[in-house]
Amino acid sequence: MSSKKLIFILIFGFQSGLAISQSLVRRYFDKLINDTSDISKPQFLVYPTVAYAPETSWELGFSSLLVYYAKRDTTNRLSEINGFTFFTLQSQYGFWFDHAIYSDQDKWFFLGRLRFQSFPLKYHGIGIDSPRDYLALVEANQILIKERVLRELRPNLYFGIEADFQRMASVDFIPSSEAFDFPLPVGSEGSTNFGLGVGVVYDDRHNVLNVRNGHFAELAFLNYSSVLSTYGFNAVLMDTRIFRPVGKNGVLAWQAIGQFYSGNVPFNHLSLLGGDSMMRGYYLGRFRDRNQLATQLEFRMLPLPLGFSKRIGAAVFAGSGTVFPELSLESINKMVWSAGGGLRFLLFPKKDIYTRFDVAFTREGSGFYLFIGEAF
């Protein structure tokens, strides 16, 4: 075979393979965006993702999402399992795995998350009066596993055990400036802590990724025994969410959380204010302390009445919160606020799941977020 024929065959083969690949990718994403499958059929998706948050900058990675109804019965609640592997422009990388799984007739509820991540994160100190400029860049590897195994006692009311395992290793506090002189917090050398306790949950949501009408409330107590942990401490956690339909497509959503820690609490277990969910616009961990109170209100229009599209929505939100060392009126008199809005795009029509782009403003600046699913 002549060299010209060989080159022609290679070029033709490459172009044919590229065309087939492009066709397959196009068909896959067309199927993903234009969901025409039976609503009761489980759906598993793998797709590249781009996300952004102030604490990570741009995130690049791949996500997987499995949504299904137990026994393909749509009267059961929609279960979701999602995984996310990422690399950020801040040299962070990791793997996240979250799930909210309901058994047939919603008798059992498994709610949890797994995090493995390596990061530098900004440490601003402890308290609501911590400085705006960060004190140190903390490099560390972290494993976090939190799981709830809950049994329905009566319709929508669940009771069960809760477990929380966190390990932070290879910790290094790098001062942001030689001018900063601050005491290192408890746990600055790393720690391994395992908490075990009980929780009560009321949950009548049907779709946890986009709740249009429902309630969620959790009260949990966890003990981190010094026998099983580097440090001994206790935690009381509360989370309440109410969702109400407004008109044909509107949803008014409200959330309030309280976190209260006592004992010898390491810095990575302290209550954190900020992030892509509560108090958007603030860096996750911008404020941290033993206790936290925070609330937010959001109005969602899903979709907007545009006429030319039924897949574009929007939201406006506002929140306020504080962290404090001990529960007293004097301690909770300083609050911070955040507010903003964003656009939504109906990514999976049959499952009513949107991707969101939010812009949030605070007294210290602004931040924007790009994620799948609502903030709460």
Number of C-alpha atoms within 10 A of each C-alpha: 5 6 8 9 10 11 11 11 12 12 12 12 12 12 12 12 12 12 12 12 12 12 11 12 12 12 12 15 14 11 13 19 13 14 16 11 12 10 16 18 14 17 17 14 13 16 13 12 17 14 18 20 21 18 22 20 17 17 21 18 17 16 20 16 17 15 21 23 22 20 13 15 15 14 13 19 22 25 24 22 18 18 18 20 19 20 19 19 12 14 12 20 20 18 18 16 18 19 19 20 22 21 17 16 14 20 17 18 22 16 19 19 18 19 18 17 20 20 20 22 21 22 24 19 24 21 18 22 12 15 14 11 12 17 22 21 17 19 18 20 19 21 17 17 17 18 18 21 18 22 20 19 13 10 12 16 17 21 22 19 17 21 20 20 17 21 18 20 18 14 18 15 18 15 17 15 10 8 8 11 9 10 8 12 13 14 19 19 15 19 20 17 23 23 22 19 18 17 21 21 23 18 20 18 19 18 20 20 21 19 23 23 17 17 20 18 18 17 16 19 19 21 20 24 16 14 10 13 18 19 19 19 20 18 23 17 18 18 17 18 19 18 20 16 17 14 8 10 14 19 21 20 22 20 20 19 18 19 20 22 22 16 12 16 22 21 21 20 16 22 24 23 26 22 20 24 14 24 26 31 29 27 21 23 21 24 28 27 26 25 25 26 19 22 20 23 17 20 20 24 21 24 21 18 14 10 6 7 10 14 18 19 23 19 23 18 22 21 21 18 24 25 30 24 18 16 13 9 8 9 15 18 9 13 12 18 20 23 21 20 18 18 21 26 19 22 20 17 17 14 18 16 20 24 18 22 20 24 19 22 19 18 11 12 10 17 22 20 22 21 18 18 18 19 16 16
